[in-house]
């Protein structure tokens, strides 16, 4: 009887592994990539005690430690051992994500994995593998996009290190990034990436403003500079949010009897209108740098699904913070932790 049970268990295990072989292979590859990063980190203390460490790096590390303390004490984020180690990227990106959407529809392609759940993106520590994944999706008719990742959260499974590229950011941007990732470590809802990213985006920005006001003053140059950058990003987001609605309407009314070639022609015209319409907005007003970026910018369905994943709930969160918590971000966090079983 025992032998039969063991045999049945092994048979089921082999069937499971065979069915999930691709996901298992990918998971092992990502585990190796993550391990390489973690094995090559050094403690923050060793960075501080190294006489060859530039003052600029020491100042940014001290700044991150201030942000963490504020995030724990004043925002209510969970304390972790994140950002107590340092990884030198040596000027190179180390992680890329692939996103995809059907050719004539705004809907994020999902990658699903045992235990972990489903995600509207797939990360790779090797750029060649990201390219291969993108090419496979293109052959299936998907719009695709590959983007570099500046930071990620392991959701408490490991100690997330400070990446050297983080230290190139301005103070406001760096504070936002740290608080964003600490929000993930505090609250993460399985199979709801859109909620998770929107929440982390919102808390990251609001938390960064509060921290800069705390560290400097409400009327400081640091606060003004950061809020001004957010206003510029908001112009971009508002424009893209409106264009997303327009693009969805375009696909909903696209004549199904048209040939694929004609559909692609009309789609290209629609996307070009979106791209060059941005040039006329205040986002690019009197900005040579922004106009140079626009020349390289080519929106497609994958871009819009990614935009939606990270941005569509910002207004809702603003209303909740203002109306239900009277602007108190810590109360806002406590409430969401209770709702989702993290408090």
N, C-alpha and C positions, 0 to 999 in steps of 0.2 A: 504493500500500500504506500509506504513512504517513498519507494523508488518511483512509483507511478506519479506521485505528487511532485517529486523533484523533477522528473522528466517533463511533466506538464508545465511546470514553472519555467524550466529551461527553454522549452519549445515556445512558450508565450513570450519569453524574453527575447529570443532570437527573432521572432516575428515582429516584435516591437522595434528592435534595433534595425531590422531590414527595412521596415516601413519608414522609419525616421532616420535612415542612414545619412541622407543629405544634411539634415538638420544637425545630426550628431557630428558629422565631419566639419561642418561650419562652426559648431560650438567649440570643438577641439582647437580649430584654427584661431578663433577669437581668444580662447583661453591662453594659448601660447603667446599671442600678441600682447595680451594684458600682463602675462607673467614677465615678459621681456621688459616691459615698462617698470613693473614693480621691483624686479630684481636689480634694476639699474638706478633706483632712486637712492638718495642720501638723506639723512635726517636734517631737519632745519637747523638744529643745533650745530651740526658739523659745518653747514654752510656759513652760519654766523661766526663760528670759531676759526674759519679758514682766513688767514691774513690776506689772501689773494682775491677774496670776494669783493667786487666793486661796491662802493657806497650806494650806488643807484639800486642794486639788487637788494642790499640790506634794508634800504628804506621801503622798497615795495613789499618785502616780506613782513616788515614791522606793520605796514599798512594793512596787509591781509589779516594779520593777527588782531588788529583793532577791529576790522570788519567782523571777524568771527565772534569776538567778544560781544560786540553790539548786537549781532544777529541772535545770539543765544539769550542775552539778558533783556534786550529791549524789543525784539520782534517775536521771540518765543520759538525760534527754530531749535531743533533737537541738537544737543551737543554730540559731536563725533570726533574721531581722530583724523578726520580729513584735513588736508593741507598742513600736515606736520612733517611732510617729506618733500623732496624736490627732485624733479626729473629734468635734465638738460636735453632738450630736443636738438641742440646744435643747429638751430636755424631751419629745421626740416619739419614738415607736418608729419603726424604719426597716425592719424585716423581719418577715414573718409566715409561718407554715407551716401548711399544710392537711394533715390526716390523715384517713383514712377506713377503714371496715370494713363488710363486708356486714351487713345488718340483723339476721340471726339466726346470726351466726358471728363468732368472734374471730379474725380474720385480716387483717393489714394490707394495704390496697390498695397496689399497687406502681406507681410511675411510672418508666419506663425511658427512658434517653436514649443516643444513640450515644456511644461512647467512655467517657462518665462512668459508665454502668452503671445499676442500679436502686436506688430509694430508697423507703422507706415513708412519705415525706412530700414535699411540694412547696412550695418557698419562693417568696415574692413580695415585691418591694420596694414594691408598690402595694397598699394594703388592698382597693381596689375589685376588683382582679383576683383576690385571694384569695377574696373574697366570691362572685365569679362562678364560680370553680372549685368552691367549696363548694356553691353552688346547683345546678350541673350534676350533681354527685355525688348530691345529695339527690334530684333527679328520677329518678336511676337506682336509688334505693332504698338508698343507703349511709347509715350513721351517719357523722357528720363532726365535726370539731373544728378551730378556728382558734386558734393560739397565737402570742403575741409572742415574738420571738427576742432574747435579751439579748446573744448573741455567736455568732460562727460562724467556722469555719476555712476558708480558701481552699486548704489543704493544700500551702502553699509556692508556689502560683502567684503570689501577691501578698503584700505586707507587710500583715498584719492590724493595723489600728489599735486603740489604746485607745479605746473608745466612752465618751462622757461618762457614760452611765447606769451603767457598771461602777463608777464611783467612789462611787456611793451605797451600795454593799454594805459589809457588815462586813468586817473583815480576814480572818476565816476563810473567808467566802463568796467574797471576791475572790481569795484564794490558790487556792481550789478551782477557780474558773472559769479562771484563767490556766493552771494546771497541766492542767486538762481539755483546753483548746484546744491547748496545747503537745504533749499526748499525741497528738492527731489529726495534728499536723504531723510527729510522729516516726514514727507507725505507723498506716497506714490500709489496710484490706483491701477491695479492690473487691468490690461486691455483697454485703457482709456488714455492713450498717449496725448490726444488733443487737450483733454482736461489738465493733465500733468504739465505739459509744456506751457499752456496758457497761464496756469497758476504760477509756475516758476518765473515766467516772463514778467507777470504782473508784480509779484512780490519782489523780484529782483530790482525792478525799476523803482517801485515805491520805497523799498528798503534802502536803496542807494541814496535817494533824495534825503530820507530821514537821517541816514548816517552822516552824509556830508554836512547837513545843517547842524547836527550834533557836534561834529568835529571842528567845524569852522564857524559859520553863522548863517542865518537865513539869507542874508544879503551878501554873502561872500562871492568872490569871483569863481570859486570852485563850484558852488551851487548853480550860479548863473550859467557857467559854461556847460555843465552837464544837462541842465534843464533845457538849454537852447538846442543841444544835440538831440534831446528827446522830441522837442517840437518839430525838428526837421524830419526825424524818423516818422513822426505822427502824420506829417503831410504825405509822406510816401505811403504809409499804411492806409490812410483814408482813401487816397487815390486808388490803390490796388484793391481795396475792399469794394469800392464802387465798380471797378473794372471786372472784378470777380463775378459780381451779379450780372453784369452785361454779358460776360463770356458764357455764363451758365444759360442765360436766355438765348444766346446765339445757338448753342448746341441743342437746346430744347426745341428750337424752331427750325433746325437744319433739315432740309428736305431729304428724307431717307431715300428717295428715288434718284438722287444725284449720284454721279459716279464718284469713286474714291478720289480721283484726280481733281474733280471740281470741288469736292468737300475740302481737300487739302489747300486748294488755291484760296477759297473763301476764308478758311481758318488762318492762313498766313497773312491775309489782308487784315483780319480782325486783330491778330497779335501785333502786327506792325502799327496799327492805329493806337493800340495800348502803349506800345513802347514810345512812339514819338509824341503821343499826347502827354506823356510824363515830362517831356522836355519843356512844354509850355507851362507846366505847373511851377509853383514857388519853390518846389524842392530843388530845381536846377537853376533858379534865378541867380544870375551873376556868380556862377560857380563853374570855373573851367574844369576843376577836378571832377565834379559830378558829371559834366558833359562827356569827359573822357570815359568815365565808367559806363555811361549810357551806351557808348559805341560798342562795348563788349557785352552788354546786357541783352539777352534774347529770351523773353518769357515764353514758357510753354505750359502745358497742363500740369506737369510735374512741379514747376515753380509755384503755381497757384495752389496746388494741394499742400505743398510745404508751408506756404504763407498762411493758409487756412488753419493748418495744424497748430501753428505757433501764435496766431493773432486773433482768431475770430471771437474769443470770449472776453477780451480786454474791457470792453464797455460794461459788460455784466458785472465783472469784478469791481470796477470803479463804483458802480451803483450800490453793490452790496457793502463795500467798505464805507461809503458815505452815509447811506441810509440806515443800515443795520448796526454799524459799529462806530458811527460818528467819527470816522477817519482814523480810528485806533487800529493800527496794523496788527498789533499783538493780539487783540481780541478777535480780529478777523482770522488769524492763524489758528487760535485756540478753537474757534467755532468749526473750522474746516477739519481740524484734527478729530474733533468729537464726531462729526458727521461720518467721517471715513475710518473711524476706529483706530486712530493713531494717537489719541490723547488720553 
